[in-house]
Amino acid sequence: MPKSIGVKCAALAASVLATVGVTAPQAVAVEEPAVRIAANADAATRALAQADPGSVAAAANVCGSGYELQRGIPLPKGTDPRERLATLFSYGNGGKGCVILDNNVGNTEYMYLKVCKMGGGGCDTDAGNFSQYAGPVRVSSFVCAPVTAKMARTSGSTFYINYKSDYVFPCN
């Protein structure tokens, strides 16, 4: 091959590679799956979901498909969401409810989560030492379902989270 053709081929190849490199698709960061937020979710829940979509999506995935976020409660109650030690998430799917107590400490902690049907009967509990979350605890007839969420270093130590509410799902 004559030298001028070789140089032209090399230049053409470099030009093609440069063009391909510029126009080739780039790797794109995959966004967290969107979690539906219930129409009756409060402003604090919406703000938490916007500020920490990864945690909201991860907890929803534990519940399963089709669930929408009802409430997100930073714990201890009244804590700035950025300084929370745990987050209580409640999700609904038709007539079913699912609750997760998300461990935001980063260590294995004793966690206790109890959810009951409206009126306080038919309770389900998840308790133990968890590094990520307690739950999912599921409940049918979830409207106005009472919930208890606790967290401590060990099961015998003083709870630094001791949250109880008459409902974790909105009362309609």
C-alpha positions as CSV (number, residue, x, y, z in Angstrom):
1,M,0.0,0.0,0.0
2,P,1.5,3.4,-1.0
3,K,2.5,5.5,2.0
4,S,0.0,8.3,1.1
5,I,-2.9,5.9,1.1
6,G,-1.8,4.5,4.5
7,V,-1.6,8.0,6.0
8,K,-5.0,8.8,4.5
9,C,-6.5,5.6,6.0
10,A,-5.0,6.3,9.4
11,A,-6.4,9.8,9.3
12,L,-9.8,8.5,8.2
13,A,-9.7,5.9,11.0
14,A,-8.8,8.5,13.6
15,S,-11.6,10.8,12.3
16,V,-14.1,7.9,12.5
17,L,-13.0,7.0,16.0
18,A,-13.2,10.6,17.2
19,T,-16.7,10.9,15.7
20,V,-17.8,7.6,17.2
21,G,-16.3,8.6,20.6
22,V,-18.2,11.9,20.5
23,T,-21.5,10.5,19.4
24,A,-21.4,7.2,21.1
25,P,-23.9,6.9,24.0
26,Q,-22.4,7.6,27.4
27,A,-23.1,5.5,30.5
28,V,-26.0,7.1,32.3
29,A,-26.7,6.9,36.0
30,V,-29.7,4.8,36.7
31,E,-32.2,6.7,38.8
32,E,-33.9,5.1,41.8
33,P,-37.2,3.6,40.9
34,A,-40.0,6.1,41.5
35,V,-42.2,5.3,44.5
36,R,-45.8,6.6,44.3
37,I,-46.7,8.8,47.2
38,A,-50.3,8.6,48.4
39,A,-52.5,11.6,47.7
40,N,-53.2,12.0,51.4
41,A,-49.5,11.9,52.5
42,D,-48.6,14.8,54.7
43,A,-46.1,17.6,53.8
44,A,-43.4,16.1,56.1
45,T,-43.7,12.7,54.3
46,R,-43.4,14.4,50.9
47,A,-40.3,16.4,52.0
48,L,-38.7,13.2,53.4
49,A,-39.4,11.4,50.1
50,Q,-37.9,14.2,48.1
51,A,-34.8,14.5,50.3
52,D,-34.1,10.8,50.5
53,P,-35.6,8.9,47.6
54,G,-33.2,6.0,47.9
55,S,-34.4,5.0,51.3
56,V,-38.0,5.4,50.4
57,A,-37.5,3.2,47.3
58,A,-35.5,0.6,49.2
59,A,-38.2,0.3,51.9
60,A,-41.0,0.1,49.3
61,N,-39.1,-2.7,47.5
62,V,-39.1,-4.7,50.8
63,C,-42.9,-4.4,50.9
64,G,-43.3,-5.5,47.2
65,S,-44.7,-4.1,44.1
66,G,-47.7,-1.8,44.0
67,Y,-47.3,-0.1,47.3
68,E,-47.4,3.7,47.7
69,L,-45.9,5.7,50.5
70,Q,-48.4,6.7,53.1
71,R,-46.2,8.2,55.8
72,G,-42.5,8.7,56.6
73,I,-41.7,9.5,60.2
74,P,-38.1,10.5,61.2
75,L,-37.4,9.0,64.7
76,P,-37.0,10.0,67.4
77,K,-40.1,12.1,66.8
78,G,-39.3,15.7,66.2
79,T,-35.8,15.0,64.9
80,D,-34.5,16.8,61.9
81,P,-34.9,14.3,59.0
82,R,-31.1,14.6,58.3
83,E,-30.3,13.6,61.9
84,R,-32.7,10.8,62.4
85,L,-31.7,7.5,63.9
86,A,-34.4,5.5,62.3
87,T,-37.3,6.1,59.9
88,L,-40.7,4.6,60.2
89,F,-42.2,4.0,56.7
90,S,-45.8,3.0,56.0
91,Y,-47.0,1.9,52.6
92,G,-50.4,1.0,51.3
93,N,-51.6,-1.2,48.5
94,G,-55.3,-1.4,48.2
95,G,-56.6,-2.8,51.5
96,K,-53.1,-4.0,52.6
97,G,-50.5,-2.1,54.7
98,C,-46.8,-2.6,55.1
99,V,-44.5,-1.0,57.7
100,I,-40.7,-0.9,57.8
101,L,-38.5,0.6,60.6
102,D,-35.4,1.7,58.7
103,N,-32.1,1.6,60.7
104,N,-30.3,4.9,60.0
105,V,-27.6,4.4,62.6
106,G,-25.3,2.2,60.5
107,N,-24.8,-0.4,63.3
108,T,-26.7,-3.5,64.2
109,E,-29.3,-2.4,66.8
110,Y,-32.2,-4.1,68.6
111,M,-35.3,-3.1,66.8
112,Y,-39.0,-3.8,67.6
113,L,-41.9,-3.0,65.3
114,K,-45.5,-3.9,66.0
115,V,-48.6,-3.0,63.9
116,C,-52.2,-3.9,64.8
117,K,-55.4,-3.7,62.9
118,M,-57.7,-0.8,63.6
119,G,-59.0,-1.1,67.1
120,G,-55.8,-2.7,68.4
121,G,-56.5,-6.4,67.6
122,G,-54.7,-8.7,65.2
123,C,-51.2,-7.5,65.9
124,D,-48.0,-8.6,64.1
125,T,-44.5,-8.0,65.4
126,D,-40.9,-8.1,64.1
127,A,-38.2,-7.8,66.7
128,G,-34.5,-8.6,66.8
129,N,-31.0,-7.3,66.0
130,F,-31.0,-5.7,62.6
131,S,-28.4,-3.7,60.7
132,Q,-30.8,-2.4,58.0
133,Y,-34.5,-2.6,59.0
134,A,-37.2,-4.3,61.0
135,G,-40.1,-5.6,59.1
136,P,-41.9,-5.7,56.8
137,V,-44.9,-6.0,59.1
138,R,-48.1,-6.4,57.2
139,V,-51.6,-5.6,58.2
140,S,-55.0,-5.8,56.5
141,S,-57.6,-3.2,57.4
142,F,-54.7,-0.8,57.8
143,V,-56.6,2.5,58.1
144,C,-55.9,4.0,61.5
145,A,-53.6,1.0,62.4
146,P,-51.8,1.5,65.7
147,V,-48.0,1.1,65.6
148,T,-45.1,0.8,68.1
149,A,-41.5,1.3,67.0
150,K,-38.5,0.9,69.4
151,M,-34.8,0.9,69.0
152,A,-31.9,0.3,71.4
153,R,-28.3,-1.0,71.5
154,T,-29.5,-4.3,72.9
155,S,-32.9,-5.8,73.9
156,G,-32.0,-5.1,77.6
157,S,-30.9,-1.5,77.3
158,T,-32.9,1.7,77.4
159,F,-34.7,2.5,74.2
160,Y,-33.5,5.6,72.6
161,I,-36.5,5.4,70.2
162,N,-39.7,4.5,71.9
163,Y,-42.5,5.6,69.5
164,K,-46.1,4.7,69.7
165,S,-48.9,6.1,67.7
166,D,-52.6,5.4,67.5
167,Y,-52.1,5.2,63.7
168,V,-49.3,5.0,61.2
169,F,-51.7,5.0,58.2
170,P,-54.0,8.0,57.6
171,C,-57.5,7.8,59.1
172,N,-59.9,8.7,56.4
